[in-house]
């Protein structure tokens, strides 16, 4: 079966994500309880554009990514009170599990997203992240208990996800929180 550079199958789930109240505390808790790390922290995550339920919006998010083996874990802290796919779940049941993510090659991204929409799942959020890749959430929460994110894996995204995976292999607990573009802490 063909795989991404970080080891997940092309058509498989690549990520499990949680919304958290305090990302610093969550990184420590998930890290120590589940032996996840190191965390790659993106404060005030940057978007080129973002739409919530079809309308342009602004969101202030802090995101942390870490791997356990080939599976990526994401922690998301929303830093504002704007309506969002994160607030929807938070208001419904509180902090905790939010979504699974599947990866799509750029030439298949639209078809993968359309497949979920053709199954009757509404588009909750769509965005272009700062490194030039698209991502979207389809709302499968009523049926599956969480949403599904479709991530367009451009070469920049694949490079980042590979870096995160490689940092986790044989990780000794040092530099537990890393901020890309800054010195590890």
Buried (B, 14 or more C-beta within 10 A) or exposed (E): EEEBBBBBEBEBBBBBBBBBEEBBEBBBBBBEEEEBBBBBBBBEBEBEEBBBBEEEBEBBBBBBBBBBEBBBBBBBBBEEEBEBBBBBBBEEEEBEBBBBBBBBBEEBBBEBBEBBEEEEBBBBBBBBBEEEBBBBBBBBBEEEEBBBBBBBBBEEBBBBBBBBBEBBEEBEEEBBBBBEEEEEE
